[in-house]
Amino acid sequence: MSAPSSSPVASASFAYGFAAADCGGLRTRVGAAEALLRCSGALWLAAERCLVVADLHLEKGSAYAARGQMLPPYDTRETLRRLAVEIEALTPATVILLGDTFHDRRSESRLAADDAEALRGLARGRTLIWVIGNHDADGPRALPGEVADELTLAGLTLRHEPRAGLNPGEVSGHLHPAARVKATRGAVRRRCFITDAERLILPAFGAYAGGLNVRDAAFAGLFARPPLAAALGFGRVHAVGWRSLVGD
């Protein structure tokens, strides 16, 4: 994906304090906290050595297969592989799974033995926190880690589902934001972070999680000013101003 070169993108990036990082991600602030928006869709809070990912939807493929819609059954393995890459690169002290880690309440029982062991490995040598989401309200049963409805860290409130209205300092997932960006030849669509520098919504991290256009009414009223999308490209996160985003 190539970010548009129009002035709305450049001016929005400046106004919201985005700066390119060597890893290809974008550095910014959410409230008073310094944040790195990673190319993978993960959030890195370096001062706390904390890695945050949202909406893994593990075992979504097997859930669809049980209903007769056959998808390649490798989504869990691929999602955990990508998460392991982030952990190896950053060596976090804490990993926060920001809700809907499992696709449904029976997903944990459908995990392959190797995938369950990979999840247990995430907790070795660090704190693993499962934030409850609407798809996995029971939390993990046989896997390690702490369970929370929400938590506070670095002046931020981390929860799965964004609360209605303005909530400065909130970091959430749930909506699976995606940006559709005007380009010279049509448009391109990418998962994205979306932020107004006061609150942040993370993209879905799961291989089969999909996305909801940030122009959808579900995002209305959540931001104090027109937000900026941080769209996930190939090896780079692109800052895209609101006027460069289009609906589906």
C-alpha positions, -999 to +999 in steps of 0.1 A: +000+000+000+012+035-008+000+063+014-016+091-006+006+122-009-022+146-005-021+174+021-047+159+044-024+130+051+007+150+057-011+176+079-030+150+099+002+131+106+019+162+119-011+173+139-015+139+156+023+136+164+030+105+143+066+097+136+081+068+116+099+042+135+128+021+122+107-011+124+082+005+099+056+013+125+044+047+137+053+063+170+026+085+186+010+094+219-023+082+233-032+106+261+001+109+281+015+075+270+040+069+243+029+042+219+043+024+189+018+011+164+034-020+149+031-033+113+016-065+127-013-046+142+001-049+178+005-020+202+039-016+220+042+004+252+079+005+255+081+023+289+060-006+304+075-033+281+040-042+273+027-058+241-011-055+234-030-074+207-067-075+201-092-099+186-072-130+178-104-150+173-085-183+176-103-213+162-126-193+140-118-217+112-129-247+132-161-229+143-170-223+106-161-259+097-185-271+124-213-253+106-203-267+072-184-238+059-150-253+052-120-229+056-083-239+058-078-249+094-046-230+100-058-196+113-049-203+149-014-215+140-007-185+118-020-160+143+001-175+171+031-176+148+028-139+141+024-132+178+055-152+186+074-131+161+064-100+180+073-114+213+107-125+201+114-091+186+103-071+217+108-094+247+078-079+266+074-082+303+036-083+298+014-095+270-022-083+270-048-101+249-074-075+245-105-096+243-121-120+218-089-141+219-110-171+213-138-170+186-163-187+209-167-204+243-158-238+229-127-227+210-103-237+238-115-273+236-109-274+199-072-263+201-047-286+186-021-298+212+007-279+195-013-247+195-023-251+232+014-255+240+022-224+220-003-204+241+013-218+273+047-207+259+035-171+257+032-170+295+066-183+303+089-156+317+062-129+315+028-118+327+000-129+303-033-111+308-066-121+291-090-093+289-126-106+285-144-100+253-179-107+240-168-139+222-148-153+251-167-141+282-157-172+302-119-166+298-094-194+295-100-226+315-069-247+312-043-221+300-021-199+322-025-161+327-045-136+346-081-126+336-095-091+337-126-072+326-103-042+320-071-028+334-053+005+338-017+009+326+004+040+319-026+062+324-046+042+299-077+022+304-075-010+283-108-028+276-122-049+248-152-029+237-150+009+233-175+028+255-199+052+238-190+088+238-157+104+245-134+084+267-099+099+267-071+074+275-091+044+264-074+016+243-098-010+229-105-035+201-138-051+192-146-031+161-119-045+139-112-011+122-102-011+085-094+018+062-104+021+026-080+047+011-085+066-021-057+059-046-048+069-081-064+037-094-095+030-073-090+023-036-072-001-013-085-016+019-063-024+049-067-031+086-058-001+107-054+015+140-077+045+145-069+074+169-075+110+177-045+110+201-069+107+230-082+072+225-070+043+203-088+013+187-066-016+176-070-036+144-079-073+147-048-094+150-064-127+140-058-143+106-095-147+099-108-117+119-118-093+090-125-056+094-151-029+096-147+003+076-139+032+099-165+053+081-192+029+095-217+044+119-203+022+147-173+046+150-195+077+151-192+098+183-161+080+196-135+107+188-133+143+198-120+153+163-117+136+130-095+106+137-064+095+118-061+059+105-028+041+108-032+016+080-012-016+079+009-019+047+036-043+037+064-036+062+051-001+070+022+016+088+008+045+069-008+076+085-039+084+066-061+115+072-098+113+076-105+131+043-085+104+024-107+076+038-138+064+019-167+041+028-171+006+013 
